[in-house]
Amino acid sequence: MLSMRGRWLLRPVGAVVLFFARGPVERGLREAAESAAEEWNTALAELTPLHGEALRAEIADALVNPDGATTF
């Protein structure tokens, strides 16, 4: 639910804009959530074979180097 605060004259204009923008906004949020879920599933699938110290090292490296660069 989205609510607006503001001047009384702008509220009806905002309501009309939100009425027509609802579909594209919902579609964009849905697509973003699906994309994030796909990325999460891919990342999780890559980590599944790792156990113990190898998994801890991979997570620590990802936290230290978020751009994906590997350090040796």
Backbone bond lengths (Angstrom), bond angles and torsions (degrees), N, CA, C in turn:
res aa  C-N    CA-C-N  psi(-1)  N-CA   C-N-CA  omega(-1)  CA-C   N-CA-C  phi
1 M - - - 1.442 - - 1.521 107.72 -
2 L 1.289 115.62 134.38 1.454 121.65 -178.91 1.504 108.23 -117.93
3 S 1.317 116.42 131.24 1.458 120.09 177.78 1.518 108.65 -122.55
4 M 1.310 114.81 156.16 1.464 120.64 -178.12 1.508 109.66 -123.29
5 R 1.298 115.30 144.77 1.446 122.21 171.88 1.515 106.85 -121.67
6 G 1.271 115.85 149.97 1.449 118.16 178.36 1.503 111.66 153.46
7 R 1.283 114.51 -165.12 1.451 120.65 -177.84 1.522 109.72 -68.45
8 W 1.299 115.63 145.13 1.458 121.55 -175.63 1.517 112.01 -60.23
9 L 1.339 118.06 -30.93 1.451 121.12 -178.30 1.535 111.45 -72.18
10 L 1.322 117.46 -31.22 1.458 120.80 -177.43 1.525 113.18 -84.52
11 R 1.305 118.05 -17.39 1.467 120.17 -178.75 1.527 113.03 -60.83
12 P 1.323 119.94 -46.44 1.476 118.71 178.16 1.532 112.30 -63.51
13 V 1.325 116.86 -37.13 1.462 120.20 178.01 1.532 109.59 -64.82
14 G 1.315 116.64 -44.86 1.466 121.09 177.86 1.516 112.13 -62.48
15 A 1.332 116.94 -37.33 1.465 120.38 178.69 1.527 111.01 -64.22
16 V 1.320 116.98 -40.99 1.465 120.73 179.58 1.530 109.91 -66.77
17 V 1.338 116.46 -43.62 1.470 120.37 178.91 1.524 110.30 -60.95
18 L 1.324 116.78 -45.53 1.462 120.01 179.35 1.524 111.73 -65.48
19 F 1.315 117.29 -34.42 1.461 120.28 178.64 1.519 110.67 -61.52
20 F 1.326 116.41 -44.77 1.459 119.51 -178.22 1.532 113.02 -81.61
21 A 1.316 117.79 -23.03 1.465 120.91 -178.31 1.526 112.19 -89.76
22 R 1.298 118.32 -6.84 1.463 121.09 -174.76 1.521 112.31 -58.86
23 G 1.311 117.80 -46.93 1.469 121.55 -178.62 1.514 112.73 -59.67
24 P 1.347 118.35 -54.64 1.463 119.08 179.48 1.536 113.55 -61.73
25 V 1.321 117.00 -35.69 1.468 119.74 179.52 1.522 109.99 -67.13
26 E 1.331 117.17 -45.45 1.468 120.18 178.25 1.523 111.18 -62.15
27 R 1.331 116.44 -42.20 1.460 121.02 179.98 1.535 110.42 -63.19
28 G 1.328 117.06 -42.29 1.464 120.76 178.57 1.519 112.15 -64.04
29 L 1.331 116.41 -42.45 1.466 119.57 178.11 1.525 111.37 -65.42
30 R 1.330 116.32 -40.04 1.464 120.15 179.02 1.524 110.93 -63.83
31 E 1.343 116.33 -44.59 1.466 120.06 179.77 1.529 111.16 -64.90
32 A 1.340 116.92 -38.89 1.465 120.13 178.35 1.527 110.87 -64.90
33 A 1.330 117.14 -40.87 1.466 120.44 178.91 1.526 111.10 -65.83
34 E 1.340 116.70 -41.40 1.460 119.86 178.55 1.522 111.36 -65.47
35 S 1.322 117.02 -39.16 1.462 120.89 178.47 1.526 110.69 -65.12
36 A 1.332 116.79 -42.97 1.462 120.21 178.26 1.526 110.69 -63.35
37 A 1.328 116.93 -38.99 1.463 120.32 179.07 1.529 110.85 -65.35
38 E 1.332 116.95 -40.61 1.462 120.30 178.24 1.531 110.93 -63.58
39 E 1.334 116.63 -43.16 1.469 119.97 178.27 1.518 110.84 -64.04
40 W 1.325 116.96 -40.70 1.462 121.08 178.86 1.528 110.17 -63.26
41 N 1.332 116.82 -44.87 1.462 120.26 179.75 1.523 111.49 -62.38
42 T 1.326 117.00 -39.71 1.462 120.77 178.03 1.518 110.82 -64.59
43 A 1.321 116.58 -46.53 1.465 120.35 179.76 1.522 110.99 -63.59
44 L 1.320 116.69 -41.19 1.461 120.29 -179.53 1.521 111.31 -66.53
45 A 1.330 116.92 -37.65 1.464 120.31 179.11 1.531 111.13 -64.95
46 E 1.330 116.65 -33.92 1.465 119.69 178.11 1.522 111.68 -71.92
47 L 1.327 117.79 -29.07 1.459 120.81 -178.24 1.527 112.79 -87.01
48 T 1.319 118.00 -18.85 1.464 121.25 -175.28 1.523 113.63 -56.67
49 P 1.352 120.43 -43.29 1.465 118.77 -178.92 1.535 113.35 -69.59
50 L 1.304 117.77 -16.30 1.460 120.14 -178.75 1.527 110.19 -81.48
51 H 1.331 116.20 143.33 1.454 121.05 178.78 1.516 109.04 -136.82
52 G 1.301 115.76 155.96 1.453 122.59 171.90 1.514 114.57 54.66
53 E 1.320 115.40 -125.29 1.455 121.94 -174.63 1.523 112.41 -64.09
54 A 1.326 118.24 -35.88 1.465 121.03 179.19 1.528 110.77 -63.58
55 L 1.331 117.25 -39.83 1.455 121.26 177.99 1.526 110.77 -67.24
56 R 1.325 117.26 -44.39 1.468 120.86 178.21 1.525 110.98 -60.78
57 A 1.332 117.02 -41.38 1.464 120.99 179.62 1.527 111.07 -64.89
58 E 1.325 117.52 -40.47 1.469 121.70 179.33 1.527 110.59 -64.59
59 I 1.318 117.55 -44.16 1.464 121.29 179.31 1.521 110.54 -65.93
60 A 1.325 117.15 -43.99 1.467 120.30 179.15 1.520 111.04 -61.96
61 D 1.332 117.47 -40.95 1.459 120.99 178.83 1.527 110.83 -64.89
62 A 1.335 117.27 -39.76 1.461 120.54 178.85 1.527 111.44 -66.17
63 L 1.328 116.64 -34.98 1.463 119.66 178.52 1.526 111.76 -71.89
64 V 1.319 117.27 -36.30 1.463 121.48 -178.48 1.525 110.89 -78.66
65 N 1.327 117.06 -37.09 1.474 122.46 -177.76 1.525 110.07 -121.47
66 P 1.335 118.29 79.04 1.471 120.38 -176.02 1.525 113.88 -67.35
67 D 1.341 117.87 -17.64 1.470 120.18 -179.43 1.515 112.47 -80.25
68 G 1.326 118.00 -4.34 1.448 121.99 176.64 1.516 114.57 93.65
69 A 1.328 118.12 -1.67 1.457 120.52 179.32 1.515 109.46 -69.63
70 T 1.303 116.87 133.51 1.452 121.72 -179.36 1.511 109.42 -94.31
71 T 1.327 115.56 136.60 1.455 120.78 178.01 1.523 109.34 -106.30
72 F 1.316 116.68 146.21 1.454 121.22 178.61 1.506 109.77 -125.84
